[in-house]
Amino acid sequence: MLALTGPAFADDAFNVKEIGSYHVGGREVHLEGLPVKMLKFTPDAKPLKSDPNGRFEVEQMYVQYVRLADPKAKYPLLMWHGGGMSGVTWETKPDGQLGWQSFFLKAGHDVYVSDAMERGRASWARYPEIYKTEPFFRTKAQAWTISRIGPTFEGRKEYDGQQFPTGSFDQLMKQAVPRWGSENNAPTQAAYDAYVQKQCPCVLMLHSQASSFGFKEALRHPDLIKAIIAVEPSGRIDASTDELAKMSGIPHLFIWGDYLKDVPIWGETLLPTLESYQDDLKKAGVPVTVWHLPEMGIKGNTHMMMMDRNSDVIAAKIQDWINDAGLMK
């Protein structure tokens, strides 16, 4: 067993039983009829034939896990990232401080951090032969405003009192990865479905784009999903009250940060859409808790609240909610 100690863990070291990873989901694709090319793989090497025809594994996702020797939680905690990002979202924060992966390990959870299909170590596939469109890359300016760090990237103007460590914004953008449009949603969902069936029962922590995938998994497998923690979700599912009632045994926590009304895509589109979903869940008898952090005296949080300076304050409140939900041993 590995005991993690040192300055970062001096007061709350934890014993690790196993650190590992796996890929899950995906399918085999056979390509043929593509042109063979001659490529140089190192500067001084002779050109070699590169034949793209053959069989490939595609549409899988990547999962990294840390299992404790004596977990205090009843179920593993699965952390799912948002759009244009990877599982790095939950690891060390851009300013070098420990992220929520470490926080919840110290709180007694086995923690699973994944890279969805298309992203990070899940890898991606050829287009247009497999993926039908080219990847989309978010600019720094787009990330700055949609994450609600400030009203404009020009001059790196910040919102008053915002909590993201802006000196580390460039480091955040080094984490950014390409993403594709909605045409890849179905295979992404399929990979998540394989993941849930392999790894759960579990608790899901969903950020942004991951919410729509996680909500669908809860509807498909209400016996396997024991709770949902939705951190600024950006997607909902459309289902009848009777269908949503299948999740009546799954407590849902929705967490919202600051400056939502300052960014139209949040204040005018995403927040109303998700508020409607919260109401639909309540009508169906699903236990729903909604936190608007500024109303709780926790102010200045961005869309990347797990990376904000006060992220441990939010994580501690989430852990209290987990305790109250009866999800610890």
N, C-alpha and C positions, 0 to 999 in steps of 0.2 A: 504494500500500500504506500502511496505517495502522500506525505504530509506537506501541504503548501504553507510555507512559513516565510519569515523575512519581514522587512519594514511594512510592506503592504498588508500582511496577514498577521501582524504581531499579536493582535488582540482577539482574533477570531479565525485561527487556522482551521482548515478542514482536511479530512483524510479522503484521498481519491483512490477508488478501487480500480478504475479503468478509464483510459482516454483512447478514443478510437473514432472511426468514421466508416461510412459505407455509401454506396450509391443505390438508389431505389427507383423503380418505375422504368419507363422508356420502352423502346422497341427496336427491332432490327430493320434497317432499310437497305435495299439493294439498288445501287445506281449503275446504270450502264449507258453506253453511247456518248460518254463525255470525252473530250479530246485529251490526249496524253501530252504532257509538257516536259520540257527539260529544265531543271531547276538547279541552282547552286545553293547548297545548304550551309556552306561556310565559305568565306571570301577566297581562300586559296584552293578550294576543291574543284574537281572537274564536274561539269553538269551531270546530273543523274536523272533518269527517267522518273517522272512522278505520274502515276496512273490513278486517277480519282474513281475509277470504276471498281465496284466491289461492294462488300457488305459493311455496314456501320451500325454502331449502337448510338441511338439518339433519343432525346426527350427525357432523359433521366434527371434526377435531382441528387444533390450531395447533402449528406448529413454528418455533422461532427458531434460527438457526445462526450460528456464528462460524467461518469457515474461515481457516486460517493460510496465509501465503505459502509456508512450507516446513515442513509438518507432519512430526513425527518418528514418529508412530504410523502403523501400516499401515492402520488403519481408523478411521472416525469413532466417537466415543463418544456414544451416545444416552442421555440422562438422563431417566428416567421417575419421576414423583412419586407420592406416596401419596394415600390417601383424604382428601377434604375440603381438599386443597391443590392448588397449581398448580406450574408450572415455576419459580416464584419460590423454591421450596425450594432450588434449586441456585445461585441468584444471590447477591447480597449478603446476608450473614447479618443477622439482626434487630438485632445490636449494631453494625452498620455495617462489620464486617470482611469481607474478601473471602471468597466462598464457593467451593465446589468447581468451579463453572464456570470461574472464573479460575485456580484451582490447576491443573486439568488442561489448560487452554489453555497455561499456562506450561510444563507438562510436555511439550507438543508434540502435543496432540490437537486435531483439529477437533471442536468440541463442539456438540451439538444438544440444546436444551432444549425440551420440549414441554408443552402444556396438553392433557390428555386431553379427549375428548368430555365435555360438561357443564361443564367448568371454564374459568375465566379467559377468555382471548381465543378459545378454541374456541366460546364462547357456548353458550346452551342454548335449548330450544324450549318451545313452549306445552304446558301440561298442563291437562286430561287428553287433549287431542286428539292429542298426539304422545307426550310423556312421560306415562305412565299414573298416576304418583303425584306428590305434592308433594315439594319438596326437603327434605333433612335438614340441619340446621345444628348443628354441635357446639358445646357451651358451653365456656367457659373451664375450668370445673371438670373436665369430661370430658377435655379436651385435656391438662390438667395431669397427671392421674393416668394416662391411657392412654399418654402419652409418657414416663412414669416420671421426671418431674421431682421429684415428691414424693408422699407418701402422701395428702395432702388439700390442696385449694385453699383451705380456710378458714385464714386467717392465712398463706397461701402457704408452707406447711410443706414444706421440701425434704429430700431424702435427703442424708445426710452425704456430703460429697465429690462431689456430682453436678456435672457440668461445664456444664450449660446456663446461659447468662447470664440469670438470672431477672429482672434489671432490664429486660430487653428482651422479657419474655414478652408484654406487651400488644402490642408491635410484631409478634411472631409471629402473634398472633390477628388482626391486621389483614390478614394474608395469607390467612386461612381463607376458603374459598368453599363454596357449597352443593354437596351431592352427592346422588345418588339411590341407591336400593337395587339389588338384584341384577337387577331387571327391565331395567336398562340395560346389563348386562354384555355382551350379544351385540353391540349396535351399537358399544360401546366397543372390543370385541375386533376388530370389522370395521375400525374406523378405524386401530387399531394395525397390523392386517395390511396395510392399504394403505400405511401409513407404512414398514413394514419392506420391502415390495416395491419401494417407490420409492427408499429411501435406503441400504439395506444392499447389500453386506456391512458389518458393524458390530459393535461391542461394546456390550452393554446394561448400564447401571447402573440397577438397579431398587430402589425404596424401597417397603416396606410393601405396600399394595394392588396396586401395579404388578407385583408378582412373578408373580401368577397369569396376568396377560396376557403378560408376558415369557416365562414358562416355556412357555406354549402356542405362542408364536411360534417359540421354539427347536425345539419338536417339529414344527411345521409346516414350518419353513424351516431345517433344520440346515445347509444350504449357505450361508445368509446370516448366521447368528448365529455369530460367531467366539469369543465368550466372554460369560459372564454374571457380573456382580457384584451379588449380592443383599444389600442392606443391610436387615437385619431384615425379611425377607419375611413376609407375613401370609397367603399363600395358596399352595397347591400344585396340581398336576394329578394326576389319577388315571389311570394308564396302565400297561399290562403291562410286564414286563421287556423283552420284545422291542421294544415301542414306544419305551421310554426309551433302549434301546441305539442308536437312531438319533442320539442326541446324544453318542455316545462321542467325537466329535471336538471337543466344546465344553467347555472347562474352566469349572467353576462355582466361584465363591467366595462363601461364606456368612459374613456378619459379624454378630455379636451383641454388644450392649452390656451394661450393668450392671443390677442390680435386677430381673432377669426373674422371679425367684422371689417378689418382693414384690407382684406384680400378678397376680391369678389368671388374667386373660384371656391373659397372656403365659406365666406359669409352668405353668399347668394345661391350657391349650388350644393356643395358637399355637405355642409352642416344641416341645412333643411332636409336633404335626402336622408341623412342618417337619423335625424330627429324623428322623421316619419317612421323609419324602421324601428327605432326604440319604442315608439308608441305601438306599432303593430305587434312587437314582441310582448309588450305588457298586456295588450288585449288578449293575446293567446295564452296568458298565464305563465309566461317565462319570467323568472326572477331577473330584473334589470336594475342595475345601479348606474347612475350617470354622475360623473364628476366634471364640473367646470372648474378647473383649478383656481382661476382668479377669484371665484366666489368663495373658495375655501381658504383664501389668503395666501395662496401659492401663485405668485405672479411672474410674468415675463417669460413663460415657457413657449418654445417654438414647436414646430412640427417634429423636430428631432429631440424631443424632450429627454430621451434616454441618453443623450449626449450633452445636455445642458448642465450648467454648473451645479444646479440643485437637484440633479437627477436622483441622488440617493434619498432625498426627502420624498420624492414621488414613489420610488421603489419601496420604501419602508411602509408607505400607506397601502400600496398594492399588497405587500406581505400581510398587513393587518387584515385586509379584505379576504385574502386567502385563508388566514386563520379562522376568521368569522364564518367562512363558507364551509368549514369542517373538512378542509382538504389536507390538513396535516395529521400526522399519526398521534 
